[in-house]
Structure formats: C-alpha cells, structure tokens
C-alpha cells in the first residue's frame, strides 16, 4: 500500500486525535497537541463528508470545549491552521483563538510578555550584570553547523565546541531570550557570557 505524504500526515493526525479521545474519555484534561489534533481531525472529517468552508471551521471550533483542556492551553493555542480539500479545491482554514469561549487568558500565562520593573536605584541590576561577564574564544570543530540558544548553560553545550568550559560554568550567552548563536564548521569566534542571576528577598541581584 502506497501512501502520499498528505495521506501519511492524515493518519498521524488521526492517531493523535484517537489518543486525545482516549485521554478525554478517561477524564484527563487535554494538553495543547491533543487539543490541536482533535480540532484538525474534526475539520478533516467534515471536509471529507463534503461540508462547506464555514461548516468545516465550525467543526474545528466545536471539537474541544475550553473546560476540557489544561490551564495555559488556551494561551498556547492562539490559532490552528490546516489545509483541507473542499469541493472547490484545497483551502487554508485558520481557527483564531479556538478555545476563546472559556475564561479570559491569563495575562502572565504561557507566551506572555511581562516587562521587568526597575528596582529602586535604577541600573543596579545592569551594573551587577556587567561585573559578571566573561569573554571566551569558541571554535566549532564539527563538520556541521552548531547553534546554541540564549539561556542554555554554556558549559554543557555541544562537545564539538572547544573553549574553556571551567570558566563557562554558571554562565549563558549574553543574548536576548529566545535568540541563538551559530558557528559554521571550523569557525572560531569570541563570545560574551553572563552569569545566571536571580533576586533575593530584598530585591537585589544574586548569583
């Protein structure tokens, strides 16, 4: 039996949706992949039965009730995008905030951006940060590109990156959260690392 890539993807969605249905029947709250799988499966089934664009969209929305998902899933699933085959051809259907029938999203839930507030004595944290920096020469000895994300403990990165790991213990790349550095094969570059810091009970930075 030969399956096209689209047919293989359809079977994968069905399998994920079946697992989600089993968990839901057992009284378990759904996680984000399970909720998405149920929505996509419902839309594909509706399209297969010849439903219109609006009916397929409605089937996806109705597939999961907001009360059936774990806390934070609504914030994670801000939209669901799926290509379905309708009578007039393949169409992209986008469900915007498909779980939006429930409580308002948590302002500090998953994916939220919470701006930092400056403590009294503005700039103290930044001065502390500047004192806890190291610069290291890092060489990629691999034949492949190596990437390191912003907050990964630098002394634990890919062993094919050669540098003084003892001095990197407790530090991460001085990058914005979510960014990364890239080393091409054989590339050697100097990077700046900063120490992981938190805040003590009095609000002062601590290592």
C-alpha positions in Angstrom: 0.0 0.0 0.0 1.5 3.3 -1.1 0.5 6.5 0.8 1.2 10.0 -0.3 2.8 12.4 2.2 -0.6 14.0 2.7 -2.2 10.6 3.5 0.6 9.8 6.0 0.0 13.1 7.7 -3.7 12.4 7.8 -3.1 9.1 9.6 -0.7 10.8 12.0 -3.4 13.4 12.9 -6.0 10.6 13.3 -3.7 8.6 15.6 -3.0 11.7 17.8 -6.7 12.5 17.9 -7.6 8.9 18.9 -5.1 9.2 21.8 -6.6 12.5 22.8 -10.1 11.0 22.7 -8.9 8.2 24.9 -7.5 10.6 27.5 -10.6 12.8 27.4 -12.8 9.7 27.9 -10.7 8.8 30.9 -11.4 12.3 32.4 -7.9 13.7 31.7 -7.5 17.3 30.7 -6.0 17.8 27.3 -2.7 19.3 26.5 -2.0 21.6 23.5 -1.0 18.9 21.0 -4.0 16.8 21.9 -6.5 19.7 21.6 -5.0 20.7 18.2 -5.2 17.1 17.0 -8.9 16.9 17.8 -9.6 20.1 16.0 -7.7 19.1 12.9 -9.3 15.7 12.9 -12.8 17.1 13.1 -12.1 19.6 10.3 -10.7 16.9 8.0 -13.6 14.6 8.7 -16.1 17.4 8.0 -14.3 18.2 4.7 -14.2 14.6 3.7 -18.0 14.5 4.2 -18.4 17.4 1.8 -19.0 20.2 4.3 -18.7 23.8 3.3 -15.8 26.1 4.5 -18.0 27.6 7.2 -19.1 24.1 8.4 -15.6 22.8 8.5 -14.5 25.8 10.5 -17.4 25.3 12.9 -16.5 21.6 13.3 -13.0 22.6 14.4 -14.2 25.1 16.9 -16.8 22.6 18.4 -14.3 19.8 18.7 -12.8 20.8 22.0 -14.5 22.6 24.9 -12.4 25.1 26.9 -13.2 23.2 30.1 -11.5 20.0 28.6 -8.0 21.5 28.4 -5.2 22.0 31.0 -4.6 25.5 32.4 -2.5 27.5 30.0 -3.5 25.6 26.8 -5.8 28.4 25.6 -2.8 30.8 25.7 -0.7 28.3 23.8 -3.2 27.6 21.1 -3.8 31.1 19.8 -4.6 29.8 16.4 -4.8 26.5 14.4 -4.0 26.4 10.7 -4.9 23.5 8.5 -5.2 22.9 4.7 -8.3 20.9 3.8 -9.7 19.6 0.5 -13.1 21.2 -0.2 -15.3 20.9 -3.3 -13.6 24.0 -4.9 -10.1 22.9 -4.1 -7.6 23.0 -1.2 -8.3 25.8 1.3 -6.4 27.0 4.3 -8.6 27.2 7.4 -7.5 29.3 10.3 -9.2 29.0 13.7 -8.3 32.1 15.7 -8.4 31.6 19.4 -10.4 28.4 19.1 -10.6 28.0 22.9 -11.7 31.6 23.4 -15.1 30.6 24.7 -13.6 30.0 28.1 -12.2 32.3 30.7 -10.1 35.3 29.7 -6.5 34.3 29.1 -4.0 34.7 31.9 -2.0 37.9 31.4 1.0 36.1 32.7 0.3 32.7 31.2 2.4 30.8 28.6 3.8 33.0 25.9 3.0 36.2 27.7 5.5 39.1 27.7 5.9 40.5 31.2 8.1 43.6 31.2 10.6 43.9 34.0 10.2 46.7 36.6 13.3 48.6 37.6 14.1 48.3 41.3 14.8 51.4 43.4 18.3 52.5 42.5 17.7 52.2 38.7 20.5 50.5 36.8 21.9 48.5 39.8 21.0 45.2 38.2 22.6 46.2 34.9 25.8 47.2 36.7 25.8 43.9 38.6 25.4 42.1 35.3 28.3 43.9 33.7 30.6 42.8 36.5 29.6 39.1 36.0 30.7 38.7 32.4 33.3 36.6 30.7 34.6 36.5 27.1 35.7 33.2 25.6 37.1 32.1 22.3 34.8 29.3 21.0 35.8 27.1 18.0 33.5 24.7 16.2 35.4 21.5 15.4 32.4 19.8 13.9 31.7 19.3 10.2 28.2 20.7 10.8 26.7 23.9 12.0 26.3 24.2 15.7 23.7 26.5 17.3 23.4 27.5 21.0 20.3 29.2 22.4 20.5 32.2 24.7 19.9 30.7 28.1 21.4 27.2 27.7 24.1 26.5 30.3 27.2 27.3 28.2 29.5 24.7 29.8 27.1 22.0 28.7 26.8 22.9 25.0 27.8 20.6 22.2 31.2 18.9 23.0 32.4 19.8 19.5 32.6 23.4 20.5 36.0 23.9 22.0 36.6 26.5 24.7 37.4 26.8 28.4 34.4 25.1 29.9 35.5 25.6 33.5 35.2 29.4 33.1 31.8 29.0 31.4 30.2 27.1 34.3 27.2 29.1 35.6 27.1 31.4 32.5 25.0 31.7 29.4 25.2 33.7 26.2 24.6 37.4 26.5 21.7 37.4 24.1 18.0 38.3 24.2 15.8 35.4 25.4 14.9 33.1 22.5 17.9 34.2 20.4 20.8 31.9 19.5 24.4 32.0 18.2 25.6 30.0 15.2 29.0 28.5 14.5 29.8 27.4 11.0 32.1 24.3 10.6 35.6 25.3 11.7 34.5 28.8 12.7 36.2 30.4 15.7 34.6 33.4 17.4 34.8 35.3 20.7 31.5 35.5 22.6 30.4 37.2 25.8 28.8 35.2 28.6 26.8 36.5 31.6 26.1 34.7 34.8 22.7 33.4 35.7 21.2 35.7 38.3 18.0 35.8 40.4 16.8 38.2 43.0 17.0 37.9 46.8 14.1 38.7 49.1 15.3 42.3 49.3 15.2 42.7 45.6 18.9 42.7 45.0 20.5 40.6 42.2 22.1 37.4 43.4 24.4 34.9 41.6 
